[in-house]
Amino acid sequence: MPAKTDYSRKSKYKATVYRGERSLGGNIVYAGDHLLDKHLFVHDVATGGFDWGPDADDDRACQLAIALLAPIKGVDTAVEEYHLFATNVVKRELTGDSWEIKRQDLRSQSHLEKRLDREYPQNTAPSPADVPDLDDSDLDLESITYAEEIALAEKYEDVLWTQGNRRENLQRLRSIWAGEVDPSTDSLGGSSLYHLLPGLSSAARNALSKKFETMGDLAAWVLYERDHARLKGIGPTSAKTIQENRDVFVQYFGGEQYIPDYEGDCLTLDRATETPVSEGQQTLH
């Protein structure tokens, strides 16, 4: 699920050098000349702040790992690997009352290898089973953390559109279910075809653009047409590409049930995905 998030477009947490200092006021970490945010909005492990070194509190070491990884590797990697990074880097390499680490070191392959194959501390990021259903999640007020957002997206990965902003896609999915958004009325543009049917030839995309006006018409044909190669401009290779990307249309529509009926020679999605594609045309047995 490598969708972009709002956070990925922010730069205020990125710095060339990160450094930590122990003081009477507590453990302070700087991103360049600015205090490094705790990144509780990514995943709240320790509200109290940061810690490092071999005797560090596990939760606070994890919070520092999240705050260091998120600006450099992104929130998805931070949520997935913070527990490994905390053990292998924060507790082993960031020792003493002060330390300094460069951004280029955090991005290096050596640091990646150092945090592999470790299982402690435990990853406390929520799983799909730990987060409420989409209808019960407060996405509009942005009150959920990125860790919860990632788990929620995984929970609905079969019907969630993956292009663009993940939280906006979750909001869009909920709006589709509520009847507030109807993807079937979306106009069919070149960029839409590119994202929905990657690898399709330009000639085939042009053929689809001429044949269909809306996403609803196209999706119904993609899912339920028995032989896509019957359409002029769609050869066997393009027909196979179309069949292999049926699930993408289900995600765009938020579920197969929201795709309009097809008036042509139709086939259910389950039956269609079981039907092999020959080197020539699609056939039914």
Secondary structure, DSSP 8 states (H G I E B T S, - for coil): ---B-GGGG--TT--SEEEEEEETTEEEEEETTEE----TTT--S-TT----STT--HHHHHHHHHHHHHHHH-HHHHHHHHHHHIIIIITTTS-SSEEEEEHHHHTSHHHHHHTSS---S------GGGS--GGG--TTTT-S-HHHHHHHHHHTTTT---SSBHHHHHHHHHHHHTTS--GGGSB--HHHHHHHSTT--HHHHHHHHHH-SBHHHHHHHHHH-S-GGGSTT--HHHHHHHHHTHHHHHHHHTSGGGS----SS---HHHHHHS-B-SS-B---
